[in-house]
Every structure is written in C-alpha cells, then in structure tokens.
Amino acid sequence: MATALATMMAMPGVPLVRHATPVDELARLRDALGPGCPRLLVKRDDLLSFGLGGNKVRKMQTVAAEALAAGADTLITAGGLQSNHCRVTAATGAALGLRVVLVLNGEAPAAPTANTRLDRLFGAEIRFVSSRDDRNPAMERTAAELRAAGRRPFVVPIGASTPTGALGFARGVVELSEAGIRPDAIVHASSSGGTQAGLVAGCALVGLASRVVGVSADESRASLAAIVGRLLDGIADRLGARPASVGADRPVEVDDGQVGGGYGVPTSASIEALELLARREGILLDPVYTAKAAAGLIARVRAGEFDRGQTVLFWHTGGQVAFFQ
C-alpha cells in the first residue's frame, strides 16, 4: 500500500492549484437537522482557485500532464451545455497554451450563459451535437480532422473520469488525511464515476476506513457502481498494485434515490437542500450535482443512518456556476 501511495504521489501533475481547500463545520445545518444529527463537515472544493473550481480541477491536473507527455497541442472533450468539466478543460487549455475543442450536446444558445459563456471566454472552440450519444463519435471525428491538419489532439473522456483523472482526485484524500480529518463517512455527488473512484482509492491508500457514498445525479445504482468498479481496477493497473490496495474489494455505495426526473432536473428534496445550505451556512450548491448530493445526505441523517457521535463529511464538488444559467 505504501508503495502504491508513493507511486500515486509521484505521478506527474500540472499545478493548476497550489493550496489545500478548507474543511468547515456545518454547525447551523446540524442544528436544523435536529438533536440526533452527527457532526457535519464540508470539504470546500468549490473554492479551488482555478477556473472557478470544482472537482474537475483535481482530475485535470493529472490528465493535462498526461496530455502534455503525449505531445498534445489540443484538448478535445465533451459534455452538456453547462458542463463543469468542459469549463475546467477550457480554462486548462488557456493556462497551458493548448487549443481546446468542446463537443456539447444541445442547441447553440442565442446568448451563452454560465459555463457555456465561460467556455468561450477561456477561448475554447465549441461544436454542438444533438444528443449525448453523438458526443463520442463527434470527438473522434474532430480528432481525426485535426490529425489530418497536422495537429496533435488528445481526447479527454467525459468528466476526465479515467484512472489517471481519478488518481488526481485521490490526491485530495491525502490532503484531507494530512489535515488530521478522518470522517466516518464521505458523501458526494457522483455521475461519471471518477470522483467516487478517486475517493475510494484515496481512502484505501492512506488507511481511512471512511464509507464513501456517491449520490447519483443521473445514473442507476448498478450502472454507476459498475463504472466505479472498472475505474478502480484501472487505478490498480496504473499503480501496479493489487486491486484491494485501492479499495476495489469494498462495496461501491451509490445512492440513486435523488435522481428524480434525471440529469439536471431538480427535485423537491434538492431544492430544500440548496435552500438549507444557503440560508443556514451561506454556501451555494449547484442544482445539477451538489444539491442532489446534499439531499441524499439530509435524507440519510433524517433516517437515523448516522449516530450523533459520528463525523460525516460532505465533499462539495463545486459546479455552482450552473446556478446562473
């Protein structure tokens, strides 16, 4: 395990951020949830200083280093109109002097807002496709076109959810451990699986026994758990380690009870969670991911899943830019 941890920490990374994000108490939220509520903490990755922050920044530090090592001069990736990952990829290209081409599903807005507006501000070229299923073929066509023109494109999978990207996020768990914080459970938003795989692997590598509960924004429990499992196997291969050393032998905990009408569709519970965090703590969530994750946390607290003496950490993965679309 120590060797695998050392291998992870020695991986190349582009220093998009050079500071740890704070961990804050959620004392007023705890009071609002009643006397049986456990101690609540929040890891403020929404405050990462690069590109308006969020979990994608940690992933892009390692993925961008991989692209540079491959000699890339262009990053190609895809997502929805309000993709946080695309916004961070665009900012990464700006910071590293790389061209960025984004494939977004949906109609080109007459007046770009929120993340789509920032994509353009960071200098990315945007190509629109009609559906989510069209994104990967469009990325491959774009890559072929650029290669034919003599460029060196690097295709970043949606969400940067690769073993390399997940390991970039796992480094955040090292940051948490070095701060002496050892929660009984970590609750976070999960969608493309890379963040959850990184959290599971990071906890295993630093010896944290924390449960990692991913609250799905769109995928079913079985589908998302399978994605996380495959990423954990890839992480083990990347580190030359046994799967158990990166937590691949642990059950993958996915809560799909907050999906509601699907991706980006608020629920009454997610609206309540968004308002509670804003009015009790002055913390802004986003309507797509973190509001549903906080709703999942609140539901578990109200169901009595945690003891008052336990510590539960909510990992704020950012994305609040989408609030302004």
C-alpha positions as CSV (number, residue, x, y, z in Angstrom):
1,M,0.0,0.0,0.0
2,A,2.8,2.4,0.9
3,T,4.5,1.7,-2.5
4,A,1.2,2.4,-4.3
5,L,0.7,5.6,-2.4
6,A,4.2,6.7,-3.3
7,T,3.6,5.9,-6.9
8,M,0.4,7.9,-6.9
9,M,2.1,10.9,-5.3
10,A,5.0,10.7,-7.8
11,M,2.7,10.9,-10.8
12,P,3.2,14.0,-13.0
13,G,0.6,16.7,-12.4
14,V,0.1,20.2,-13.8
15,P,-0.1,22.6,-10.8
16,L,-3.3,24.3,-11.5
17,V,-3.8,24.9,-7.8
18,R,-1.2,25.1,-5.1
19,H,-3.2,25.2,-1.9
20,A,-5.5,22.9,0.1
21,T,-9.2,23.7,0.3
22,P,-10.7,24.3,3.7
23,V,-12.8,21.9,5.7
24,D,-15.6,23.8,7.5
25,E,-18.1,22.8,10.2
26,L,-21.7,22.8,9.2
27,A,-22.9,23.7,12.7
28,R,-26.1,25.5,11.7
29,L,-27.2,22.8,9.3
30,R,-26.6,20.3,12.1
31,D,-28.9,22.3,14.4
32,A,-31.5,22.4,11.7
33,L,-31.5,18.7,11.3
34,G,-32.1,18.0,14.9
35,P,-30.5,16.5,18.0
36,G,-29.6,13.2,16.5
37,C,-27.6,14.7,13.7
38,P,-23.9,13.7,13.5
39,R,-21.1,16.2,13.3
40,L,-21.2,17.6,9.8
41,L,-18.1,18.9,7.9
42,V,-17.8,20.2,4.3
43,K,-14.7,19.9,2.1
44,R,-14.8,23.1,0.1
45,D,-13.5,22.1,-3.4
46,D,-15.9,24.7,-4.7
47,L,-13.2,27.1,-3.5
48,L,-10.4,25.7,-5.6
49,S,-8.8,28.8,-7.1
50,F,-8.5,27.7,-10.7
51,G,-11.2,28.2,-13.4
52,L,-14.0,28.7,-10.7
53,G,-13.1,25.5,-9.0
54,G,-14.8,22.1,-8.5
55,N,-13.8,18.5,-8.6
56,K,-12.8,18.6,-12.3
57,V,-9.7,20.7,-11.4
58,R,-8.1,17.9,-9.4
59,K,-8.7,15.5,-12.2
60,M,-7.4,17.8,-14.9
61,Q,-4.1,18.3,-13.1
62,T,-3.1,14.7,-13.8
63,V,-5.0,14.3,-17.2
64,A,-3.4,17.5,-18.6
65,A,0.0,16.3,-17.5
66,E,-0.7,13.0,-19.4
67,A,-1.7,15.1,-22.5
68,L,1.5,17.1,-22.4
69,A,3.6,14.0,-22.0
70,A,1.9,12.7,-25.2
71,G,3.0,15.8,-27.0
72,A,-0.6,17.2,-27.4
73,D,-1.3,20.7,-28.7
74,T,-5.1,20.4,-28.5
75,L,-7.5,19.1,-25.9
76,I,-10.8,17.7,-27.1
77,T,-13.6,16.8,-24.7
78,A,-17.4,16.8,-24.4
79,G,-20.3,17.4,-22.1
80,G,-23.7,19.1,-21.7
81,L,-24.3,22.8,-22.4
82,Q,-23.5,23.5,-18.7
83,S,-20.7,21.0,-18.3
84,N,-18.3,21.9,-15.4
85,H,-15.7,19.6,-16.9
86,C,-15.8,21.4,-20.2
87,R,-15.4,24.8,-18.4
88,V,-12.3,23.5,-16.5
89,T,-10.9,21.9,-19.6
90,A,-11.2,25.2,-21.4
91,A,-9.5,27.0,-18.6
92,T,-6.7,24.4,-18.5
93,G,-6.1,24.9,-22.2
94,A,-5.9,28.7,-21.6
95,A,-3.4,28.2,-18.8
96,L,-1.2,25.8,-20.7
97,G,-1.4,27.4,-24.2
98,L,-3.3,24.5,-25.7
99,R,-6.1,24.7,-28.2
100,V,-9.4,23.3,-26.8
101,V,-12.3,22.0,-28.8
102,L,-15.5,21.2,-26.9
103,V,-18.4,19.0,-28.1
104,L,-21.6,20.0,-26.4
105,N,-24.9,18.3,-26.8
106,G,-27.8,20.6,-27.2
107,E,-28.7,23.6,-29.4
108,A,-26.4,26.5,-29.5
109,P,-27.8,29.2,-27.2
110,A,-28.6,32.6,-28.7
111,A,-26.9,34.2,-25.7
112,P,-24.5,31.8,-23.9
113,T,-24.8,31.8,-20.1
114,A,-22.9,30.4,-17.1
115,N,-20.5,27.6,-18.1
116,T,-21.1,27.9,-21.8
117,R,-20.3,31.6,-21.6
118,L,-17.1,30.8,-19.7
119,D,-16.1,28.2,-22.2
120,R,-16.0,31.0,-24.9
121,L,-14.3,33.4,-22.5
122,F,-11.5,30.9,-21.9
123,G,-11.0,30.6,-25.7
124,A,-12.5,27.2,-26.5
125,E,-14.0,26.3,-29.8
126,I,-17.4,24.8,-29.3
127,R,-19.1,22.3,-31.6
128,F,-22.7,21.3,-30.9
129,V,-24.3,17.9,-31.4
130,S,-28.0,17.0,-31.0
131,S,-27.7,14.2,-28.3
132,R,-25.5,12.7,-25.7
133,D,-25.0,9.6,-27.9
134,D,-23.5,11.8,-30.6
135,R,-20.7,13.2,-28.4
136,N,-18.1,10.4,-28.5
137,P,-18.3,10.0,-32.3
138,A,-18.0,13.7,-32.7
139,M,-14.9,13.8,-30.6
140,E,-13.3,11.1,-32.7
141,R,-14.2,12.9,-35.9
142,T,-12.7,16.1,-34.6
143,A,-9.5,14.3,-33.5
144,A,-9.2,12.7,-37.0
145,E,-9.8,16.1,-38.6
146,L,-7.1,17.8,-36.5
147,R,-4.6,15.0,-37.1
148,A,-5.1,15.3,-40.8
149,A,-4.3,19.1,-40.4
150,G,-1.1,18.2,-38.7
151,R,-2.1,18.9,-35.1
152,R,-1.7,16.6,-32.1
153,P,-5.1,16.2,-30.3
154,F,-5.6,14.5,-27.0
155,V,-9.2,13.3,-26.4
156,V,-10.2,13.6,-22.7
157,P,-13.2,11.3,-21.9
158,I,-16.3,12.9,-20.5
159,G,-15.7,14.1,-16.9
160,A,-12.0,13.2,-17.1
161,S,-13.2,10.0,-15.5
162,T,-10.2,7.9,-16.3
163,P,-7.9,6.0,-13.9
164,T,-5.4,8.9,-14.3
165,G,-8.1,11.5,-13.6
166,A,-9.4,9.5,-10.6
167,L,-5.9,9.4,-9.2
168,G,-5.7,13.2,-9.5
169,F,-8.8,13.3,-7.2
170,A,-7.4,10.7,-4.9
171,R,-4.6,13.1,-4.0
172,G,-7.3,15.2,-2.4
173,V,-7.9,12.5,0.1
174,V,-4.2,12.7,1.0
175,E,-4.8,16.4,1.6
176,L,-7.7,15.5,3.9
177,S,-5.7,13.0,5.8
178,E,-2.7,15.3,6.3
179,A,-5.1,17.8,7.9
180,G,-5.9,15.1,10.5
181,I,-9.5,14.7,9.4
182,R,-10.8,11.1,9.5
183,P,-14.6,11.1,8.9
184,D,-16.8,8.1,9.4
185,A,-18.4,8.7,6.0
186,I,-17.9,10.9,3.0
187,V,-20.9,11.9,0.9
188,H,-20.5,13.5,-2.5
189,A,-22.1,13.9,-5.9
190,S,-21.4,11.1,-8.4
191,S,-22.0,10.9,-12.1
192,S,-19.2,9.8,-14.4
193,G,-17.6,7.8,-11.6
194,G,-14.1,9.3,-11.5
195,T,-14.6,11.3,-8.3
196,Q,-16.0,8.4,-6.4
197,A,-13.3,6.0,-7.6
198,G,-10.7,8.6,-6.6
199,L,-12.2,8.9,-3.1
200,V,-12.4,5.2,-2.6
201,A,-8.8,4.7,-3.8
202,G,-7.5,7.6,-1.8
203,C,-9.1,6.4,1.4
204,A,-7.7,2.9,0.9
205,L,-4.2,4.2,0.1
206,V,-4.0,6.5,3.2
207,G,-5.7,4.0,5.5
208,L,-9.0,5.8,6.0
209,A,-11.9,3.5,6.8
210,S,-14.5,6.1,5.8
211,R,-17.5,4.9,3.9
212,V,-17.7,6.7,0.5
213,V,-21.3,7.3,-0.5
214,G,-21.8,8.7,-4.0
215,V,-25.2,10.3,-4.6
216,S,-26.0,9.8,-8.3
217,A,-27.1,12.8,-10.4
218,D,-28.4,10.6,-13.2
219,E,-27.2,7.0,-13.4
220,S,-28.8,4.0,-11.7
221,R,-27.1,2.4,-8.7
222,A,-26.0,-0.7,-10.6
223,S,-24.7,1.2,-13.6
224,L,-22.7,3.8,-11.6
225,A,-21.3,1.1,-9.3
226,A,-20.1,-0.9,-12.3
227,I,-18.3,2.2,-13.7
228,V,-16.6,3.0,-10.4
229,G,-15.5,-0.7,-10.1
230,R,-13.9,-0.6,-13.6
231,L,-12.1,2.6,-12.7
232,L,-10.8,1.1,-9.5
233,D,-9.4,-1.9,-11.5
234,G,-7.8,0.6,-13.9
235,I,-6.3,2.6,-10.9
236,A,-4.7,-0.6,-9.6
237,D,-3.2,-1.4,-13.0
238,R,-1.9,2.2,-13.3
239,L,-0.2,1.9,-9.9
240,G,1.0,-1.7,-10.4
241,A,-0.9,-2.6,-7.2
242,R,-3.3,-5.2,-6.0
243,P,-7.0,-4.2,-6.5
244,A,-7.6,-4.5,-2.8
245,S,-5.0,-1.9,-2.0
246,V,-7.1,0.8,-3.8
247,G,-10.4,-0.3,-2.3
248,A,-11.6,-2.4,-5.2
249,D,-12.7,-5.1,-2.7
250,R,-15.0,-2.7,-0.9
251,P,-18.7,-2.4,-1.8
252,V,-19.3,0.6,-4.0
253,E,-22.0,2.6,-2.3
254,V,-24.3,4.5,-4.7
255,D,-27.4,6.3,-3.7
256,D,-29.7,6.7,-6.7
257,G,-32.7,7.8,-4.7
258,Q,-32.2,11.5,-5.6
259,V,-32.1,11.2,-9.4
260,G,-35.8,12.2,-9.7
261,G,-36.6,13.2,-13.3
262,G,-33.0,12.8,-14.4
263,Y,-29.9,14.8,-15.1
264,G,-30.2,18.5,-14.3
265,V,-33.9,18.1,-13.2
266,P,-34.3,19.5,-9.6
267,T,-36.4,17.6,-7.1
268,S,-38.3,19.0,-4.1
269,A,-35.6,17.4,-1.9
270,S,-32.7,19.0,-3.8
271,I,-34.4,22.4,-3.8
272,E,-34.8,22.1,0.0
273,A,-31.1,21.1,0.4
274,L,-30.0,24.0,-1.8
275,E,-32.0,26.5,0.3
276,L,-30.9,25.0,3.6
277,L,-27.2,25.3,2.8
278,A,-27.7,28.8,1.5
279,R,-29.8,30.1,4.4
280,R,-28.1,28.2,7.2
281,E,-24.5,28.3,6.1
282,G,-24.1,30.8,3.3
283,I,-22.9,28.0,1.0
284,L,-24.1,27.8,-2.6
285,L,-24.8,24.4,-4.1
286,D,-25.5,23.8,-7.8
287,P,-28.8,22.4,-9.0
288,V,-27.4,19.5,-11.0
289,Y,-25.0,17.7,-8.7
290,T,-24.3,19.1,-5.2
291,A,-27.9,19.9,-4.4
292,K,-28.9,16.3,-5.0
293,A,-25.9,15.1,-3.1
294,A,-26.8,17.3,-0.1
295,A,-30.4,16.0,-0.4
296,G,-29.0,12.5,-0.1
297,L,-27.0,13.4,3.0
298,I,-30.0,15.1,4.6
299,A,-32.3,12.1,3.9
300,R,-29.8,9.7,5.5
301,V,-29.5,11.9,8.6
302,R,-33.2,12.1,8.9
303,A,-33.5,8.3,8.6
304,G,-31.1,7.9,11.5
305,E,-28.4,6.2,9.5
306,F,-25.6,8.0,11.4
307,D,-25.0,8.3,15.2
308,R,-24.7,11.7,16.8
309,G,-21.1,10.8,17.8
310,Q,-20.0,10.2,14.2
311,T,-18.5,12.6,11.7
312,V,-19.8,12.9,8.2
313,L,-18.0,14.9,5.6
314,F,-19.8,16.4,2.6
315,W,-17.3,16.8,-0.2
316,H,-18.5,19.9,-2.1
317,T,-17.5,19.3,-5.7
318,G,-18.4,22.7,-7.0
319,G,-20.4,23.4,-10.1
320,Q,-22.3,26.4,-8.7
321,V,-21.7,28.3,-11.9
322,A,-24.7,26.3,-13.3
323,F,-26.9,28.1,-10.8
324,F,-26.6,31.2,-13.1
325,Q,-27.7,29.6,-16.4
